[in-house]
Amino acid sequence: MSALDLLAMDAGQTGTKVRLRWDDGTSRDDLLPGVLTDRPLLPQLADIAERIAHVAGDAPSTLAIGVSGVTDVHAEAEGLIRRPGLAGVQRVIVAHDSVTSFLGVLGDRHGAVLAVGTGVVTLGVGPRSAVRVDGWGNIMGDAGSGYWIGREALDAVMRAHDGRGAATALTAVVQERWPDLEAAYTQLQAAPDRVRLVASFAAPTAELAANGDAVALAICRAAAEELALSVTSALRSTDAPADAPVGAIGGVLQSDLIREAFEVNVRAVRPEVRFVPPLGTGLDGAAALADLAPRHPLREQLAQAVRTSSEVAA
């Protein structure tokens, strides 16, 4: 009977994708509920892994996880290897989902990957180092993200309302949610899902920009400039080759206007860069953690905990 070789998890807020791989090469993928990044991740990750191991009837030799949100991957890895319910696991690898996104999009090549949805993070990998750019959350960073675009849209609407800014069709969009604009800020601050709510205005902003609204167009062009700056900064910091591949994924880039402006801005700084489609998914990237070469620059971005031989024997 085949032994369970690997349990890979791509743990996101909207869903947790998992892959079980046995030592005969067979595998199976499943989709489970997402993790809550405003709560401790360790118990959530452990619960998912323990339930999967119980159903599979075997603990995986290696547990490899990509996680979103702000977390200490070293603490998560050490905590997971000590869980009694995961006693059969010999190795735990945990990485931020920027790492698993990179591996899923570009594999182990040098280059940069931009992942932009509600938040945004860029990971650059060069011959000797890897660097994370932005991904610092909606308060301190995430420039060009869905939240950032939505926040700029709301700001523009209130400026127009006050007479501080130009009129914009964004006003009608915001009034669909809050007919009384002057009451909007108190309702928004009280909303438990305010980050998602603010980011929800990114899509209509992109649509209005494509239809010629000057205010929305300026916001989307500024977002593209911010995203391009993150990518070119990552490539420069890691001494990536001039023709390094760049992968760009995420809901914000479904806007042709933003994607095209982003690519133009990157090429203005790095004319030889190559924009490439993803090789795979974040789950593929999580699985790739287990096989990453010991000297690969991304090694410094992940945490690994290994059970000692005496612990395995016990």
Secondary structure as UniProt FT lines:
FT   STRAND          4..11
FT   STRAND          16..22
FT   TURN            23..24
FT   STRAND          27..32
FT   TURN            37..38
FT   HELIX           41..56
FT   STRAND          62..67
FT   HELIX           73..81
FT   HELIX           84..86
FT   TURN            87..88
FT   STRAND          91..96
FT   HELIX           97..106
FT   TURN            107..108
FT   STRAND          111..116
FT   STRAND          120..125
FT   STRAND          130..133
FT   HELIX           137..140
FT   TURN            143..144
FT   HELIX           146..162
FT   HELIX           170..177
FT   HELIX           181..190
FT   TURN            192..193
FT   HELIX           194..199
FT   TURN            200..201
FT   HELIX           202..210
FT   TURN            211..212
FT   HELIX           214..237
FT   TURN            238..239
FT   TURN            242..243
FT   STRAND          245..249
FT   HELIX           251..254
FT   HELIX           256..269
FT   TURN            271..272
FT   STRAND          274..275
FT   HELIX           282..288
FT   HELIX           289..291
FT   TURN            294..295
FT   HELIX           297..301
FT   STRAND          302..306
FT   HELIX           309..313
//
